[in-house]
């Protein structure tokens, strides 16, 4: 019990740091700034959409891109990445039916060795866009729906803030019970790893982006050598932000107001795969980092409720008050994310259980990696980085 009391005190100390010292990660106030009218002509933009077997998503999402109310010249380039469900043909049919921005559909073929599928698709989409010389590229996933003024707001923000990369974390779907339990925590944990305030500082060392919605200045992309410089990245959005930052570009990351992911994850197994396919890559495939992560998650999220329960049984006052305070701080930091997702504050009580699920997902990610299954996505598996042929 003495050991448990010390662990509870350590957990409380950790939560004190997370509350005040981790960039106020728990706040949800990093949103696109108030609209600043753009002076002068609007820059040209190419919207690049990598899509693999996305026929179920496109009727909801692609039409929102075609319907963008953008005063300048813009086009949509959908890269059909080896789909078997008629994604490319459906995209062309939707463009004929709905009109709006011009659409180009391209098929790059299978990725060359050393490339992940999404980055291979972005490479070809960027090559098509380059023929028009747009000032900006908007990378957006095929499961992301945009409000009609989304592109306009992104460009206004980039110009007003002097940012070379502007990324919004799309509001993920929270319809099923498992989505309501797991999804808000995904955003909460992401912010804990990459505090948005730290990312958005002019002299930032922390770099991150949300791959579902990234507006990027084309000149900076070329200076950073993307996507070639990150062609093996499984976590492509964070790798992209780091490459832009290394090239001297300024980045901004925040939560979206009117950019939504419509992809359903109705079962726990669906959400489990979403997290586990890249969790070990986040740890650089390092077993020592995995062990440290497991210990930290256990101390930070599991120790407080265990200490409180043990204190009720043994009258250990130190374990009880330290565990209780740590749990209270934990719950308080989760409330803003739950409000953003319009979920009940009662979910704060379940954060230790959610933390346990994420711990198990991370361990499973490592297990799948060592079994050779790695980051599997739509029929492709990236077991470990392999050298890409130089050109």
C-alpha positions as MATLAB code, in Angstrom:
seq = 'XXXXXXXXXXXXXXXXXXXXXXXXXXXXXXXXXXXXXXXXXXXXXXXXXXXXXXXXXXXXXXXXXXXXXXXXXXXXXXXXXXXXXXXXXXXXXXXXXXXXXXXXXXXXXXXXXXXXXXXXXXXXXXXXXXXXXXXXXXXXXXXXXXXXXXXXXXXXXXXXXXXXXXXXXXXXXXXXXXXXXXXXXXXXXXXXXXXXXXXXXXXXXXXXXXXXXXXXXXXXXXXXXXXXXXXXXXXXXXXXXXXXXXXXXXXXXXXXXXXXXXXXXXXXXXXXXXXXXXXXXXXXXXXXXXXXXXXXXXXXXXXXXXXXXXXXXXXXXXXXXXXXXXXXXXXXXXXXXXXXXXXXXXXXXXXXXXXXXXXXXXXXXXXXXXXXXXXXXXXXXXXXXXXXXXX';
ca = [
       0.000    0.000    0.000;
       2.937    2.346    0.565;
       4.002    1.725   -3.033;
       0.467    2.438   -4.267;
       0.409    5.690   -2.304;
       3.662    6.795   -3.925;
       2.331    5.849   -7.377;
      -0.817    7.895   -6.689;
       1.305   10.874   -5.655;
       3.349   10.438   -8.845;
       0.161   10.357  -10.888;
      -1.038   13.564   -9.221;
       2.295   15.236  -10.011;
       2.006   14.096  -13.624;
      -1.485   15.545  -13.893;
      -0.278   18.809  -12.389;
       2.266   19.026  -15.187;
      -0.255   18.023  -17.859;
      -2.720   20.625  -16.586;
      -0.328   23.569  -16.647;
       2.882   22.583  -18.391;
       1.845   20.705  -21.534;
       0.755   23.693  -23.591;
      -2.763   23.724  -22.124;
      -3.410   20.811  -24.476;
      -6.856   20.257  -23.019;
      -8.198   23.618  -24.194;
     -10.188   23.576  -27.432;
      -9.689   27.231  -28.311;
      -7.332   26.757  -31.252;
      -9.767   27.435  -34.109;
      -9.417   29.345  -37.361;
      -9.219   33.062  -36.506;
     -12.047   35.439  -37.302;
     -12.359   36.008  -41.001;
     -10.086   38.686  -42.413;
     -11.233   39.858  -45.868;
      -8.577   39.091  -48.465;
      -7.205   42.103  -50.259;
      -6.301   41.783  -53.896;
      -6.852   38.772  -56.114;
      -7.588   35.329  -54.740;
      -4.792   32.769  -55.271;
      -5.248   29.668  -57.397;
      -5.813   26.438  -55.448;
      -5.664   22.767  -56.417;
      -7.587   20.361  -54.183;
      -5.950   16.917  -54.132;
      -8.049   13.994  -52.884;
      -6.375   10.566  -52.535;
      -9.098    7.918  -52.738;
      -8.945    4.134  -52.493;
     -12.246    2.250  -52.533;
     -14.221    5.294  -51.400;
     -17.390    4.914  -53.465;
     -19.492    4.838  -50.299;
     -18.061    8.178  -49.118;
     -17.946   10.269  -52.298;
     -21.675   11.059  -52.678;
     -21.477   12.805  -49.293;
     -17.992   14.301  -49.470;
     -16.887   14.979  -53.039;
     -19.968   17.045  -53.784;
     -19.031   19.406  -50.926;
     -15.666   20.070  -52.587;
     -17.219   20.626  -56.004;
     -19.645   23.092  -54.405;
     -16.971   25.276  -52.784;
     -17.834   28.969  -52.874;
     -14.345   30.185  -53.743;
     -13.834   33.527  -55.514;
     -10.556   32.517  -57.157;
      -9.670   29.719  -59.548;
      -9.770   26.225  -58.047;
      -9.941   22.664  -59.302;
     -10.337   19.231  -57.720;
      -7.952   16.385  -58.538;
      -9.119   12.990  -57.329;
      -6.383   10.341  -57.377;
      -7.992    6.927  -57.753;
      -5.481    4.788  -55.880;
      -6.149    1.324  -57.280;
      -9.821    1.207  -56.297;
     -11.915   -1.859  -57.080;
     -15.328   -0.337  -56.289;
     -15.641    2.145  -59.150;
     -14.408    5.163  -57.165;
     -13.032    6.985  -60.215;
     -16.084    6.474  -62.387;
     -18.430    7.509  -59.608;
     -16.418   10.698  -59.044;
     -16.791   11.647  -62.713;
     -20.508   10.894  -62.611;
     -20.946   13.078  -59.523;
     -19.113   15.922  -61.246;
     -21.373   15.643  -64.313;
     -24.470   15.560  -62.123;
     -23.615   18.345  -59.668;
     -21.249   20.610  -61.579;
     -19.219   23.115  -59.613;
     -15.431   23.146  -59.568;
     -13.745   21.279  -62.431;
     -12.751   17.700  -61.578;
      -9.836   15.648  -62.884;
      -9.539   11.933  -62.051;
      -6.128   10.258  -62.360;
      -4.875    6.729  -61.690;
      -1.200    6.527  -60.636;
      -0.961    2.737  -60.586;
       0.487    0.717  -57.734;
       3.014    2.452  -55.457;
       6.675    1.924  -56.149;
       8.777    0.233  -53.417;
       9.433    2.531  -50.501;
       6.219    4.549  -50.877;
       3.062    4.420  -48.803;
      -0.114    4.440  -50.862;
      -1.454    7.813  -49.758;
       1.816    9.641  -50.369;
       2.166    7.945  -53.754;
      -1.302    9.243  -54.620;
      -0.473   12.749  -53.370;
       2.694   12.742  -55.476;
       0.706   12.175  -58.643;
      -2.003   14.619  -57.671;
       0.619   17.297  -57.055;
       2.217   16.562  -60.425;
      -1.113   17.161  -62.168;
      -1.703   20.332  -60.149;
       1.744   21.686  -61.009;
       0.745   22.187  -64.641;
      -1.505   25.081  -63.549;
       0.982   26.527  -61.071;
      -1.442   27.035  -58.135;
      -0.218   28.979  -55.132;
      -1.869   26.587  -52.683;
      -2.625   22.876  -52.477;
      -5.460   21.551  -50.333;
      -4.937   17.926  -49.287;
      -8.175   16.434  -48.025;
      -9.253   12.838  -47.488;
     -12.120   11.248  -49.347;
     -14.160   10.863  -46.159;
     -14.088   14.582  -45.302;
     -17.095   16.842  -45.934;
     -16.498   20.597  -46.185;
     -18.809   23.519  -45.596;
     -19.268   25.683  -48.729;
     -16.891   28.368  -47.415;
     -14.232   25.981  -46.115;
     -11.635   26.672  -48.815;
     -12.236   30.413  -48.658;
     -11.723   30.416  -44.861;
      -8.521   28.368  -45.094;
      -6.987   30.678  -47.686;
      -8.012   33.802  -45.751;
      -6.458   32.378  -42.589;
      -3.231   31.399  -44.348;
      -2.828   34.831  -45.909;
      -3.767   36.764  -42.754;
      -1.537   34.729  -40.449;
       1.377   34.331  -42.826;
       1.164   30.547  -42.458;
       2.522   28.176  -45.071;
       0.546   25.206  -43.763;
      -2.909   25.468  -42.225;
      -4.482   22.259  -40.974;
      -7.804   21.583  -39.306;
      -8.596   18.422  -37.392;
     -11.954   17.431  -38.832;
     -14.737   16.727  -36.380;
     -14.950   12.923  -36.361;
     -18.241   11.052  -36.370;
     -19.765   10.234  -32.955;
     -22.973    8.336  -33.653;
     -22.525    4.803  -32.348;
     -21.898    4.074  -28.688;
     -18.293    3.042  -29.330;
     -17.664    6.180  -31.392;
     -18.947    8.347  -28.557;
     -16.666    6.539  -26.124;
     -13.452    6.336  -28.191;
     -13.445    9.203  -30.716;
     -13.317   12.281  -28.437;
     -10.453   10.653  -26.550;
      -8.556   10.200  -29.816;
      -8.540   13.983  -30.302;
      -7.760   14.523  -26.613;
      -4.721   12.207  -26.741;
      -3.530   13.717  -30.027;
      -3.579   17.150  -28.440;
      -1.685   15.775  -25.473;
       1.082   14.495  -27.765;
       1.105   17.618  -29.953;
      -0.272   20.581  -28.000;
      -1.845   22.859  -30.589;
      -0.573   26.004  -28.855;
       2.993   24.731  -29.142;
       2.518   23.875  -32.815;
       1.159   27.360  -33.526;
       3.945   29.381  -31.903;
       6.115   31.333  -34.387;
       9.266   29.693  -32.984;
       7.662   26.273  -32.572;
       9.692   23.113  -32.233;
       6.586   20.930  -32.091;
       5.186   20.118  -35.536;
       1.937   18.350  -36.358;
      -0.957   18.435  -38.796;
      -4.260   16.643  -39.313;
      -4.139   14.843  -42.634;
      -7.833   15.164  -43.407;
      -7.585   18.895  -44.138;
      -4.230   20.514  -44.966;
      -3.787   23.719  -46.958;
      -0.151   23.996  -48.079;
       1.694   26.675  -50.003;
       3.048   24.922  -53.106;
       6.398   26.768  -53.095;
       7.066   25.609  -49.546;
       6.068   22.045  -50.437;
       8.653   22.076  -53.211;
      11.267   23.589  -50.913;
      10.568   20.861  -48.352;
      10.797   18.164  -51.021;
       7.430   16.659  -50.192;
       6.120   14.121  -50.674;
       9.414   12.495  -51.769;
      11.158   13.381  -48.500;
       8.470   11.601  -46.442;
       7.517    8.856  -48.917;
       7.749    6.036  -46.333;
       5.802    7.791  -43.580;
       2.873    5.879  -42.121;
       1.855    8.918  -40.031;
       2.030   11.165  -43.064;
       0.394   14.286  -41.626;
       2.846   14.757  -38.767;
       5.743   13.913  -41.105;
       4.493   16.524  -43.570;
       4.328   19.197  -40.867;
       7.858   18.372  -39.718;
       9.204   18.577  -43.266;
       7.550   21.973  -43.783;
       8.901   23.228  -40.469;
      12.432   22.051  -41.320;
      12.159   23.974  -44.589;
      11.416   27.168  -42.678;
       7.654   27.122  -43.190;
       5.190   28.354  -40.567;
       2.428   25.954  -39.568;
      -0.912   26.220  -37.792;
      -3.128   23.454  -36.425;
      -6.568   23.716  -34.861;
      -9.961   22.115  -34.455;
     -12.480   22.410  -37.250;
     -15.887   24.016  -36.993;
     -17.388   22.965  -40.314;
     -15.100   20.253  -41.644;
     -16.397   16.792  -40.753;
     -15.286   13.205  -41.198;
     -18.238   11.060  -42.221;
     -16.488    7.691  -42.106;
     -18.381    5.379  -39.741;
     -16.639    3.309  -37.069;
     -19.662    1.557  -35.598;
     -17.849   -1.309  -33.835;
     -15.017   -1.411  -31.323;
     -13.050   -3.511  -33.827;
     -13.238   -0.702  -36.407;
     -11.931    1.903  -33.956;
      -9.334   -0.526  -32.628;
      -7.896   -0.971  -36.112;
      -7.930    2.785  -36.755;
      -5.720    3.374  -33.713;
      -3.607    0.208  -33.765;
      -2.535    0.456  -37.405;
      -0.256    3.427  -36.669;
       0.289    3.472  -32.883;
       3.604    1.578  -32.959;
       4.816    3.696  -35.864;
       4.194    6.707  -33.608;
       6.713    5.119  -31.223;
       9.256    4.670  -34.038;
       8.926    0.868  -33.719;
      11.004    1.122  -30.545;
      10.255   -1.508  -27.843;
      11.776    0.699  -25.121;
       9.444    3.559  -26.059;
       6.578    1.070  -26.056;
       7.446   -0.094  -22.541;
       7.752    3.499  -21.333;
       4.425    4.408  -22.915;
       2.673    1.482  -21.239;
       4.091    2.455  -17.843;
       3.169    6.124  -18.306;
      -0.387    5.333  -19.408;
      -0.825    3.008  -16.449;
       0.473    5.556  -13.934;
      -1.403    8.521  -15.420;
      -4.775    6.940  -16.251;
      -5.125    3.689  -14.292;
      -3.433    4.486  -10.986;
      -5.901    7.183   -9.791;
      -9.067    5.033   -9.774;
      -7.140    2.023   -8.458;
      -5.748    4.151   -5.622;
      -9.202    5.522   -4.765;
     -10.743    2.040   -4.688;
      -7.859    0.664   -2.624;
      -8.133    3.567   -0.179;
     -11.812    2.843    0.385;
     -10.913   -0.714    1.336;
      -7.805   -0.025    3.427;
      -8.275    3.550    4.688;
      -4.995    4.628    3.097;
      -5.479    8.393    3.236;
      -2.488    9.320    1.089;
      -3.477    6.991   -1.734;
      -7.072    8.169   -1.464;
      -6.546   11.924   -1.629;
      -3.724   11.750   -4.191;
      -5.652    9.366   -6.420;
      -8.856   11.331   -6.015;
      -7.238   14.654   -6.894;
      -5.467   13.128   -9.892;
      -8.757   11.654  -11.110;
     -10.519   15.004  -10.631;
      -7.873   16.842  -12.687;
      -8.100   14.132  -15.338;
     -11.858   14.571  -15.579;
     -11.594   18.351  -15.705;
      -9.122   18.330  -18.593;
     -11.404   16.033  -20.600;
     -14.503   18.219  -20.282;
     -13.627   20.753  -23.046;
     -13.160   17.958  -25.593;
     -16.467   16.390  -24.625;
     -18.178   19.776  -25.004;
     -16.618   20.171  -28.457;
     -18.091   16.791  -29.419;
     -21.391   17.554  -27.661;
     -21.101   14.505  -25.422;
     -22.224   13.966  -21.842;
     -19.777   15.073  -19.121;
     -20.380   11.662  -17.523;
     -17.883   10.255  -20.030;
     -15.163   11.893  -17.903;
     -15.691    9.107  -15.367;
     -14.788    6.557  -18.042;
     -11.506    8.142  -19.112;
      -9.403    5.615  -17.102;
     -11.187    2.772  -18.915;
     -10.691    4.554  -22.252;
      -7.013    5.000  -21.400;
      -6.786    1.249  -20.764;
      -8.297    0.568  -24.185;
      -5.745    2.846  -25.867;
      -2.948    1.142  -23.916;
      -4.113   -2.243  -25.223;
      -4.451   -0.876  -28.766;
      -0.862    0.365  -28.616;
       0.418   -3.003  -27.407;
      -1.602   -4.754  -30.107;
      -0.080   -2.431  -32.713;
       3.382   -3.636  -31.684;
       2.270   -7.267  -31.690;
       0.857   -6.932  -35.221;
       4.082   -5.255  -36.351;
       6.227   -8.146  -35.143;
       3.826  -10.604  -36.750;
       4.468   -8.869  -40.076;
       1.020   -7.310  -40.363;
       2.113   -3.774  -39.552;
       0.067   -0.760  -40.617;
      -2.586   -2.493  -42.699;
      -5.036   -0.316  -44.641;
      -7.393   -1.414  -47.417;
      -5.399   -4.399  -48.560;
      -1.913   -2.889  -48.124;
       0.441   -3.589  -45.253;
       3.467   -1.506  -44.297;
       5.399   -3.774  -41.966;
       8.476   -1.607  -41.480;
      10.218    1.195  -43.386;
      12.290    0.015  -46.343;
      14.739    2.053  -48.376;
      13.174    3.723  -51.376;
      15.105    3.769  -54.644;
      16.837    7.083  -55.252;
      16.108    8.987  -58.444;
];
